[in-house]
Amino acid sequence: MAVAAATPLVIPTEILESIGKDDKAIRLELAIFFYKEFDLSSGEAAKFAGLTRVAFWRELGKRHIPVNYDEADARHDAEEIQRLR
């Protein structure tokens, strides 16, 4: 599996201060945006935001954003449960 290159995004401190958000909050907002607008998986969005998938789902719930949980997600979760046993 190839390692994806990271593209740095610099947000000036003045902008963060003017909107009252820190780096962690911006990462969460971007993760939610990517999830909603570009169909990023909840696992990848959670990783980007620095959260567990369940914590990310809770954040979606707070914003009344539906969780896209399909058969592939269920299969992945079942495999993970078996792996952890």
QUIQUISUL-V610330 format. One record per residue. N is the residue number from 1. SS is DSSP state (@ for helix, = for strand, . for the rest). PHI is phi in radians with two decimals (none if undefined). BURIAL is b if it has 16 or more other C-alpha atoms within 10 Angstrom, else e. Layout:
BEGIN
N&SS&PHI&BURIAL  N&SS&PHI&BURIAL
END
This chain:
BEGIN
1&.&none&e  2&.&-1.30&e  3&.&-1.50&e  4&.&-1.31&e  5&.&-1.34&e  6&.&-1.61&e  7&.&-1.91&e  8&.&-1.21&e  9&.&-2.14&e  10&.&-1.84&e  11&.&-1.94&e  12&.&-0.99&e  13&@&-0.94&e  14&@&-1.05&e  15&@&-1.21&e  16&@&-1.03&e  17&@&-1.15&e  18&@&-1.20&e  19&@&-1.73&e  20&.&1.22&e  21&.&-2.12&e  22&.&-1.76&e  23&@&-0.99&e  24&@&-1.10&e  25&@&-1.15&e  26&@&-1.14&e  27&@&-1.07&b  28&@&-1.12&b  29&@&-1.06&b  30&@&-1.16&e  31&@&-1.06&b  32&@&-1.14&b  33&@&-1.05&e  34&@&-1.10&b  35&@&-1.08&b  36&@&-1.30&b  37&@&-1.58&e  38&@&-2.14&e  39&.&0.98&e  40&.&-1.13&b  41&.&-1.11&b  42&@&-1.13&b  43&@&-1.14&b  44&@&-1.19&b  45&@&-1.12&b  46&@&-1.08&b  47&@&-1.05&b  48&@&-1.06&b  49&@&-1.38&b  50&.&1.37&e  51&.&-2.14&b  52&.&-1.30&b  53&@&-1.11&b  54&@&-1.12&e  55&@&-1.10&e  56&@&-1.13&b  57&@&-1.03&b  58&@&-1.08&e  59&@&-1.09&b  60&@&-1.09&b  61&@&-1.06&e  62&@&-1.04&e  63&.&-1.73&e  64&.&1.03&e  65&.&-1.78&e  66&.&-1.14&e  67&.&-1.47&e  68&.&-1.54&e  69&.&-2.08&e  70&.&-2.01&e  71&@&-1.06&e  72&@&-1.12&e  73&@&-1.11&e  74&@&-1.10&e  75&@&-1.10&e  76&@&-1.05&e  77&@&-1.12&e  78&@&-1.11&e  79&@&-1.12&e  80&@&-1.12&e  81&@&-1.11&e  82&@&-1.10&e  83&@&-1.13&e  84&@&-1.41&e  85&.&-1.29&e
END
